[in-house]
Amino acid sequence: MASGAAAGFALAAGSMLDARGARAAQMTFAVMHSDQEWKKMLTADQFAILRQAATERPFTSPLLEEHRHGVFSCAGCKQDAFSSTTKFESHTGWPSFWAPIAKTAVATLDDKSLGMDRTEVRCSRCGGHLGHVFDDGPKPTGLRYCMNGIALTFRPTPA
């Protein structure tokens, strides 16, 4: 897999050095590691997204076309984050879900980077950046959790 720049990542203004990243870096999570430890555990692309809040290019994630029954977990700490039962085709280029697997699986932060007002989604266990949530999703929640596929892993489960 290519490194962040070669893969076309858009690093959010200052990545983890911006206000939301600084807040997340100061928070305490059940799973915490130094940047050096994260770099040993993750691929360069996973580190860029999970720890520096980069964004993968749209339509590049293999998980976009994942339609089997199963669970999508944080690639950083393996915490279950989303179920295939809430995955839907948003046609945005990123894997999208209308709800997390449990309310406690993810945490949200206000994100005013890049001149936009958004809600960032992070893993509640390790603080890894997963993506953003928008209010233009389908029923029953009306939410679209737009996730970076590289920030997730997929585990098939029996239907």
C-alpha positions as CSV (number, residue, x, y, z in Angstrom):
1,M,0.0,0.0,0.0
2,A,1.3,3.5,-0.9
3,S,2.2,6.0,1.7
4,G,-0.2,8.9,2.5
5,A,1.0,11.4,-0.1
6,A,1.3,8.7,-2.9
7,A,-2.2,7.4,-2.0
8,G,-3.6,10.9,-2.3
9,F,-4.5,11.6,1.3
10,A,-5.8,15.0,2.2
11,L,-4.3,15.8,5.5
12,A,-6.6,18.0,7.6
13,A,-5.1,21.4,8.3
14,G,-2.2,20.5,10.5
15,S,-3.5,17.0,11.1
16,M,-3.2,16.0,14.8
17,L,-1.7,19.5,15.5
18,D,-5.0,21.3,14.8
19,A,-7.5,22.1,17.5
20,R,-9.5,18.9,17.3
21,G,-6.4,16.7,17.1
22,A,-4.8,18.5,20.0
23,R,-8.0,17.9,22.0
24,A,-8.0,14.2,21.0
25,A,-4.3,13.8,21.8
26,Q,-4.9,15.2,25.3
27,M,-7.8,12.8,26.0
28,T,-7.4,9.6,27.9
29,F,-8.4,6.4,26.1
30,A,-8.3,2.7,27.2
31,V,-5.7,2.0,24.5
32,M,-2.9,4.5,24.3
33,H,0.5,4.3,22.6
34,S,3.3,6.8,21.7
35,D,3.5,7.8,18.0
36,Q,6.5,5.5,17.7
37,E,4.5,2.6,19.0
38,W,1.6,3.3,16.7
39,K,4.0,3.5,13.7
40,K,5.2,0.0,14.5
41,M,1.6,-1.3,14.9
42,L,0.0,0.4,11.9
43,T,0.8,0.7,8.2
44,A,1.9,4.2,7.1
45,D,-1.6,4.8,5.6
46,Q,-3.4,3.6,8.8
47,F,-1.1,5.9,10.9
48,A,-1.9,8.9,8.6
49,I,-5.6,8.4,9.0
50,L,-6.0,7.1,12.5
51,R,-3.4,9.2,14.2
52,Q,-3.1,12.3,12.0
53,A,-6.7,12.6,10.8
54,A,-5.9,12.2,7.1
55,T,-8.6,11.2,4.6
56,E,-8.3,8.5,2.0
57,R,-9.2,9.3,-1.6
58,P,-12.8,8.5,-2.4
59,F,-13.6,5.2,-4.2
60,T,-10.3,3.6,-3.2
61,S,-11.3,1.5,-0.2
62,P,-11.9,-2.3,-0.7
63,L,-14.4,-2.0,2.2
64,L,-16.6,0.2,0.0
65,E,-17.6,-3.0,-1.9
66,E,-17.8,-5.3,1.2
67,H,-21.3,-6.7,1.3
68,R,-20.9,-9.8,3.5
69,H,-22.5,-10.0,6.9
70,G,-20.0,-9.0,9.5
71,V,-18.4,-6.4,11.7
72,F,-16.2,-3.4,10.9
73,S,-13.7,-2.7,13.6
74,C,-11.1,0.0,14.4
75,A,-7.9,-0.9,12.7
76,G,-5.9,0.6,15.6
77,C,-7.4,-1.3,18.5
78,K,-9.8,-3.8,17.0
79,Q,-12.8,-2.4,18.8
80,D,-16.0,-3.3,17.0
81,A,-17.4,0.0,15.5
82,F,-20.0,-0.8,12.8
83,S,-22.2,-3.7,11.7
84,S,-22.9,-4.7,8.1
85,T,-26.6,-4.4,9.0
86,T,-26.2,-0.6,9.1
87,K,-24.0,-0.2,6.0
88,F,-25.6,1.5,3.0
89,E,-24.6,2.7,-0.4
90,S,-24.1,6.5,0.0
91,H,-22.4,6.9,-3.4
92,T,-19.9,9.3,-1.7
93,G,-16.9,7.0,-2.2
94,W,-16.4,6.0,1.4
95,P,-18.0,3.1,3.4
96,S,-21.1,4.6,5.1
97,F,-23.3,3.4,8.0
98,W,-26.4,4.9,9.5
99,A,-25.4,4.0,13.1
100,P,-22.4,2.6,15.1
101,I,-22.6,-0.9,16.4
102,A,-23.1,0.6,19.9
103,K,-23.5,4.2,21.1
104,T,-20.3,3.8,23.1
105,A,-18.2,2.5,20.2
106,V,-17.4,5.9,18.8
107,A,-16.9,9.4,20.1
108,T,-17.5,12.6,18.3
109,L,-15.7,16.0,18.2
110,D,-16.6,19.3,16.6
111,D,-14.4,19.8,13.5
112,K,-14.0,23.2,12.1
113,S,-11.0,22.5,10.0
114,L,-10.7,23.2,6.2
115,G,-13.2,26.0,6.6
116,M,-16.1,23.6,7.2
117,D,-18.3,22.8,10.2
118,R,-18.4,19.0,10.6
119,T,-18.6,16.3,13.3
120,E,-15.5,14.1,13.5
121,V,-15.9,10.4,14.5
122,R,-13.2,8.7,16.5
123,C,-12.8,5.3,18.1
124,S,-13.9,5.6,21.7
125,R,-11.3,3.0,22.8
126,C,-8.1,4.4,21.2
127,G,-9.1,7.8,19.9
128,G,-8.3,6.9,16.3
129,H,-9.8,9.1,13.6
130,L,-12.4,7.1,11.7
131,G,-14.2,9.7,9.6
132,H,-17.1,12.1,9.9
133,V,-20.8,11.9,10.5
134,F,-23.4,13.9,8.6
135,D,-27.1,14.4,8.9
136,D,-28.0,13.4,5.3
137,G,-28.3,9.6,5.9
138,P,-31.2,7.2,5.6
139,K,-33.9,6.2,8.1
140,P,-34.1,5.3,10.9
141,T,-31.4,7.7,12.1
142,G,-31.0,10.1,9.3
143,L,-27.2,9.9,9.9
144,R,-24.4,9.0,7.5
145,Y,-21.2,7.8,9.2
146,C,-18.8,8.4,6.4
147,M,-15.7,6.3,7.3
148,N,-12.2,5.9,6.0
149,G,-12.0,2.2,5.0
150,I,-8.3,2.1,5.9
151,A,-9.2,3.0,9.4
152,L,-11.4,-0.1,9.6
153,T,-11.0,-3.9,9.4
154,F,-13.7,-6.3,8.4
155,R,-14.5,-9.6,10.1
156,P,-17.2,-11.8,8.5
157,T,-19.8,-13.3,10.9
158,P,-22.6,-15.8,10.4
159,A,-25.8,-14.2,9.1
